[in-house]
Amino acid sequence: MISEEQKDELRRHLAGFLIEEEPLALKTAFKIGGAAAFYLQPETLEDLELTLRTLAELELQFVILGGGCNILVADAGIRDQVVIDLGKGFRHLEVVGSDFWSAMLRVECGVHISQLIKLSEVEGYGGLEKLAGIPGTVGGALAMNAGAYDATIYDCLGALQIMEKDGLVWRSASHFKPSYRDGGLAPGQVLIAAYFLLERRAHVEITTEIARIKDLRRQRLPRGAHAGSVFKNPAGDFAGRLLEESGCKGMRCGGAYVSEEHANVIVADKGSRADEVMALMESMQARVCDRHGVNLEPEIKIYS
Ligand SMILES: Cc1cc2nc3c(=O)[nH]c(=O)nc-3n(C[C@H](O)[C@H](O)[C@H](O)COP(=O)(O)OP(=O)(O)OC[C@H]3O[C@@H](n4cnc5c(N)ncnc54)[C@H](O)[C@@H]3O)c2cc1C
């Protein structure tokens, strides 16, 4: 709960870029959910530094929003935490150096994975092809350790630039212990930029692989508003397989339903509610637990 006193302090310190009751639905892939009671969109490091310092002083929790592709916002919105949106600013991408064999890229957290893939395709920098088609920002992908087809965003990562409450720090990739769909960031760490070391490869090799991956994804994923896989794969198995065998395809709660194409994807029809997605998730978990004795853990983040 944010107290009246904290609200007044927020308004006083962050007046330049603080918005109250900002709707979030259209900033997420599900396109549902309520508003952020307090929403900040800092576009410079100075503004972000001021934001984090102020929130720490006021002892307020915050949540970072990237592209919103892995987030479900509750119908009542996000009331008790301040939302910091880094999906619009911090979009600089540069090749900091290259030689005959490789190139080092500095990519800010708000850059979309698709932009990074495009650059690697145009310039002939290989290593990230299997991430083609994953929506969202580089910051979100690193926080989630996003990946597909046995590759993850950490595979080509050299170092990260991170903002903590005491300022900006650089850490080598080996400093982190990413695990399945978790980049291993400590609470309060905000990713600012990533340094990727990519290999120079023939254009045709990269373009062909990207086209193959995008095609595979097109065959697997349904249309409509969804956030990709709802549950993490349990060790040694696939959530989709367990859900399908438990008869989850086609299950519905209000406007939210389990895709017929992929049992681990919930599609939210226009007008559906976050509550309905959450209720459906519980029913899916219960069915898998009854049938297979496995407790599925959500991959999507639910914010309220
Ligand atoms: C159609 C579709 C297909 C998908 N396919 C895949 C897939 O194949 N593989 C896969 O791994 N995921 C997949 N996803 C999920 C999603 O695309 C990834 O998790 C993506 O990396 C999320 O990025 P985002 O910018 O949207 O992050 P958000 O959803 O905005 O945030 C995700 C998490 O990252 C945190 N975060 C975001 N930016 C920062 C930052 N700068 N610093 C610190 N924390 C931050 C947020 O607080 C949140 O906890 C899919 C989603 C959709 C909609």
The ligand as a Tripos MOL2 file, in Angstrom:
@<TRIPOS>MOLECULE
LIG
   53    58     1     0     0
SMALL
NO_CHARGES

@<TRIPOS>ATOM
      1 C1          3.8530  -14.5060  -29.0880 C.3       1 LIG1
      2 C2          4.8700  -14.6800  -27.9840 C.ar      1 LIG1
      3 C3          5.8530  -15.6490  -28.1230 C.ar      1 LIG1
      4 C4          6.8280  -15.8110  -27.1130 C.ar      1 LIG1
      5 N1          7.8100  -16.7440  -27.2900 N.ar      1 LIG1
      6 C5          8.7870  -16.8740  -26.3570 C.ar      1 LIG1
      7 C6          9.8490  -17.8160  -26.5380 C.ar      1 LIG1
      8 O1          9.9430  -18.5190  -27.5330 O.2       1 LIG1
      9 N2         10.8090  -17.8860  -25.5780 N.ar      1 LIG1
     10 C7         10.7690  -17.1000  -24.4640 C.ar      1 LIG1
     11 O2         11.6900  -17.1980  -23.6300 O.2       1 LIG1
     12 N3          9.7760  -16.2070  -24.2590 N.ar      1 LIG1
     13 C8          8.7930  -16.0730  -25.1780 C.ar      1 LIG1
     14 N4          7.7800  -15.1690  -24.9800 N.ar      1 LIG1
     15 C9          7.7410  -14.3620  -23.7600 C.3       1 LIG1
     16 C10         8.4110  -12.9740  -23.9240 C.3       1 LIG1
     17 O3          8.4870  -12.6130  -25.2700 O.3       1 LIG1
     18 C11         9.8200  -12.9710  -23.3380 C.3       1 LIG1
     19 O4          9.8080  -13.3200  -21.9630 O.3       1 LIG1
     20 C12        10.4520  -11.5990  -23.4960 C.3       1 LIG1
     21 O5         11.8020  -11.7240  -23.2630 O.3       1 LIG1
     22 C13         9.8470  -10.5560  -22.5770 C.3       1 LIG1
     23 O6         10.3950   -9.2940  -22.9230 O.3       1 LIG1
     24 P1          9.5980   -7.9560  -22.5710 P.3       1 LIG1
     25 O7         10.4740   -6.8060  -22.9260 O.co2     1 LIG1
     26 O8          8.2720   -7.9820  -23.1710 O.co2     1 LIG1
     27 O9          9.5340   -8.0650  -20.9910 O.3       1 LIG1
     28 P2          8.2920   -7.7780  -20.0400 P.3       1 LIG1
     29 O10         7.2280   -8.7640  -20.3390 O.co2     1 LIG1
     30 O11         7.9440   -6.3490  -20.0670 O.co2     1 LIG1
     31 O12         8.9570   -8.1350  -18.6380 O.3       1 LIG1
     32 C14         9.3460   -9.4590  -18.3250 C.3       1 LIG1
     33 C15        10.1390   -9.4220  -17.0140 C.3       1 LIG1
     34 O13        11.3820   -8.7510  -17.2470 O.3       1 LIG1
     35 C16        11.5440   -7.6620  -16.3290 C.3       1 LIG1
     36 N5         12.2740   -6.6070  -17.0520 N.ar      1 LIG1
     37 C17        11.9690   -6.0560  -18.2580 C.ar      1 LIG1
     38 N6         12.8990   -5.1550  -18.6170 N.ar      1 LIG1
     39 C18        13.8160   -5.1070  -17.5910 C.ar      1 LIG1
     40 C19        15.0090   -4.3440  -17.3610 C.ar      1 LIG1
     41 N7         15.4800   -3.4450  -18.2410 N.pl3     1 LIG1
     42 N8         15.6790   -4.5630  -16.2020 N.ar      1 LIG1
     43 C20        15.2350   -5.4640  -15.2760 C.ar      1 LIG1
     44 N9         14.1150   -6.2200  -15.4490 N.ar      1 LIG1
     45 C21        13.4120   -6.0340  -16.5940 C.ar      1 LIG1
     46 C22        10.1150   -7.2750  -15.9670 C.3       1 LIG1
     47 O14        10.0750   -6.6010  -14.7310 O.3       1 LIG1
     48 C23         9.4340   -8.6290  -15.9140 C.3       1 LIG1
     49 O15         9.6950   -9.2750  -14.6850 O.3       1 LIG1
     50 C24         6.7940  -14.9960  -25.9550 C.ar      1 LIG1
     51 C25         5.7830  -14.0280  -25.8280 C.ar      1 LIG1
     52 C26         4.8300  -13.8720  -26.8240 C.ar      1 LIG1
     53 C27         3.7920  -12.7920  -26.6880 C.3       1 LIG1
@<TRIPOS>BOND
     1     1     2 1
     2     2     3 ar
     3     2    52 ar
     4     3     4 ar
     5     4     5 ar
     6     4    50 ar
     7     5     6 ar
     8     6     7 ar
     9     6    13 1
    10     7     8 2
    11     7     9 ar
    12     9    10 ar
    13    10    11 2
    14    10    12 ar
    15    12    13 ar
    16    13    14 ar
    17    14    15 1
    18    14    50 ar
    19    15    16 1
    20    16    17 1
    21    16    18 1
    22    18    19 1
    23    18    20 1
    24    20    21 1
    25    20    22 1
    26    22    23 1
    27    23    24 1
    28    24    25 2
    29    24    26 1
    30    24    27 1
    31    27    28 1
    32    28    29 2
    33    28    30 1
    34    28    31 1
    35    31    32 1
    36    32    33 1
    37    33    34 1
    38    33    48 1
    39    34    35 1
    40    35    36 1
    41    35    46 1
    42    36    37 ar
    43    36    45 ar
    44    37    38 ar
    45    38    39 ar
    46    39    40 ar
    47    39    45 ar
    48    40    41 1
    49    40    42 ar
    50    42    43 ar
    51    43    44 ar
    52    44    45 ar
    53    46    47 1
    54    46    48 1
    55    48    49 1
    56    50    51 ar
    57    51    52 ar
    58    52    53 1
@<TRIPOS>SUBSTRUCTURE
     1 LIG1         1 GROUP 0 **** ****
